Amino acid sequence: LQTNVVLPYGSLEILDKNPSILPVTVDELMKREFDVTVMAVGSPKSDYITGNTQTQAKKITVKGPKSIVAGIEKVAAVLDVSGKSSDVAANAPLTLFGSNDKEIQSPYPSLSTDSIDASCEILKTKEVNIVPTFSGNVDNALKYLPDSNNVKTVRIAGAPETIDEITEILETIEFVL
């Protein structure tokens, strides 16, 4: 592809041409559809974790140079959950990621939309005791002696109003003699 620039133009004159040839690379235009995921970044408040995520749009279209679009592995709506103790919902910017979740930073691909409505559940966690109960033909001569390998507690997660009501988990052990 050769382009000629004609000078002088008006009062302009050429003093130097360096480089005298300018190489240009032309790339094929590519259009590709992607599923949109939600990426929660940051850590919620202590004793909270992220739960289910969802987006308003399930798919978007990316158009741009084939060398860039072909390297896109996923498109994610990025939500900051740092220090949160309740669900997060926002109009989140879309970010392009290549292999190893490395962000692709290029001005060339265009997206069918730059941001979407996304949400992330924030669940409260709590450690509770597992309490064994016995049923069936339990002989009073038998005694329950937990060994040191038994799980005595478990961490649960859920809505705060549900988690706050749970104080222990009962595990029924049935004896059949």
N, C-alpha and C positions, 0 to 999 in steps of 0.2 A: 504494500500500500504506500504509494508515494504522494506527498502533498507538497506543493510549491508555495512558498511565501514570497510575494513580490514586494520588494522595497527599492528605492525609497518610497515612502508614503508620507506625503506632506513634508514635514521637516525632519523625519526620521532617516537615519542612515545606518548601515551595517558597519560595526567596528570590529567585531570578531564573531566567528562561528565555532563554538566549542560545546558540545560535540557537533560536528557537521551532519551527523546521521543520528537520529533518535530511534532506538529500537522500540517497537510496540508489540505486545502480545495480545492477541484476540482470543477470547475464550467463548465456548459455546454457551448459550443461555439454557438454563435448566429450570424446570418447575417440578416441585415435589410436595406431596401431602404428608403431614406428620400428625401423630397422636400427641395431644398436649398432656403433660404430667405436671404435678405440683411438687415443687422442691421446697421443703421447709428448711430454712437456715437459722442458725442460732440455737440456743438451748432454752426451753421453757423454764419457768420458775422451778426451784427445787421441789421435788416430790411430784412433778408433772412430766408427762411425756406427750409426744405427738401421736394422734390417732389417724383416722381416715381422712383423706383429702378428696376434694372434687373441684371440677371446673365447669364454668358455664358452657364453654365451647370444647368439644372433644377433639376436633381436628383443625389445623390451619395449613395454609399453603405458603411455601417459601419459594421465591423465584430469584435467580441470580446466576453468577458464573458457575459452570459445572464443577470447576476445581474446588469451589467452596461448598456448594450445596451437596455434592456427593460425599463430603466428609462429615456432614451433620448426622449425629447418632440420635439425638433427641431434642425436643423443644420443651422447655419447662417454664411454668409461671412460678416465679420465686417469691415466697412469702417469708417475712422475718417474724419468727416466733420467740425472739429473745425476751426472757423474763415474763412471758405470758402465763396466765393461769386460767384463761377462758378461751373459747374458740376464736380463731382469727379469720376474718373475711375481708378481702380487699380487691381492688382492681389492680392486679399484679402485672408488672412488665414481663414480657416473654424474653427468654434468653436461649441462645443456641449453644448446644454442647456437642463436642466431638468425642473421640475415643477417650477413655479414662476420665470421663466427666470434665474434660478440659473445656472451658468456655471459649467459644469462637468469637473473636472480636474483629469484625470487619464491617465497613459501612455499605458493602455492596449487596448482600442479599436483602430482598424486600419481603416483608411478611404481610399476609392478608389482613392482619391486625397486629398492633404493637403491644397490646395488653388485653387481659381477659379477667372476668370476675372469678376468683378462686377462694377456696376456704380450706381450713385445716382444723380438725378437732384437737382440743387440748384436754387430756385426761389426767385426773388426779390419781396418784399411786399411793399405796399403803401396804405395810407389812402386817400380816395377821397370823395368829397362831393356828395351827391345825390341831384340833382336839379330837382324839379318838373316843367313840362310844361303842358299846358292845350290845349285841342282840343275839337271840337264839339260845341254845343250851349252854349258858355260861355257868360253869361250876365255880362256886365261891372259892374253891381251892386254887383256881387258876389266877394268876396275876399278870397284868400287863407291865412288862419291863422294856421300855423303849431302849434300843441300843443307840450308840453314838452315830450310826450311819443314817438313822431315820431323818426324814425332812420334818422339821418342827414348825417352820414358818413358810409362808409363801407371799410374794408381792403381787398384789392385784391392781388393776387399773380400770377406771370407768368414770362416769359422771360424778362430780363431787357429792351431790345429794344422795347417791346410791352408796358410794364408798364410805362416806361418813357414818352410815348406819351399820356397816359390817364390822363386828368386833372379833369374830373368830369363824373358822370354817370347821364344821363338824364332819368327821369321817366315820361312818358306821362300819363296824367290823362284825360280820355275822359268824357265830360259831355253830357248827353242825357236828354233833358227836354221834 
